[in-house]
């Protein structure tokens, strides 16, 4: 399959960074934007100030407002916007084409993963999931970044990973699409919790304990959904979980810190905090865990935190009071 022309849908920080990575890999890249003014900024000045500030973009990236015919599409909009973004595209344009899903979240209401949304909106598209420890600023600057690209066809997944690989951006092919997708969504929930522990000054020991238990809980969820627990030992699991749960660059970690300091959800949102995918994903993950009969006390705890029913100090005390049992 030809993989020379890449269309990136979503010109935020992550979409622009992935467009940059594809361009660095030698691909022809079209970046979808909403307005002609935004397109002109990228095409004439090779900048996307609103997303990546002064980071220079490859001159081979072309921005436009209409969807082109392409060999591969990368969907890089927030998880709760995926259905609407796909609804704006003729499904025939995506038929038999690889569609790389890069959002890390579960859809409110339907409890669906991103690939399930794609199956609803463009059933003939070929789904791939991109996840792993990565920040947009690092990818756009060409700093060393390794991620996981999961798909159902081993040969096509490897070919697509090779087409997107550049000197700094290294996608590793995998076949556990469900595990990679679910891990990417759940790590944002746990990043909120770890950020809250930091914001409340409960100590690095508490954060590390929470991180370890989050890994175990994530494994239970992944297995219950039909994914593989071994996926979590790699980039999409442990790698992304560790980065998101320990770095203040993580939007979810930042949001959690504000919650830990005692700020209310509505107040954080009102002051214009950056999108944290875990905020919308948490109640969905809780409902999903309930439907799967999976014991997920951390997900439930973060849901309580977001609802304002308990502060992080009370939540951690409750988790510490759970009955002792042999570690799994």
Secondary structure, DSSP 8 states (H G I E B T S, - for coil): ----EEEEE--SHHHHHHHHHHHHTT-EEEEE-S-HHHHHHHHHHS--HHHHTT----TTEEEESS----SEEEE-S-GGGHHHHHHTS-HHHHTTSEEEE------TTT---HHHHHHHH-TTSEEEEEESS--HHHHHTT--EEEEEEES-HHHHHHHHHHH--SSEEEEEES-HHHHHHHHHHHHHHHHHHHHHHHTT--HHHHHHHHHHHHHHHHHHHHHTT--GGGGGSIIIIIHHHHHTT-TTSHHHHHHHHHHTT--HHHHHHTT----HHHHHHHHHHHHHHHHT---HHHHHHHHHHHTSS-HHHHHHHHHTS------
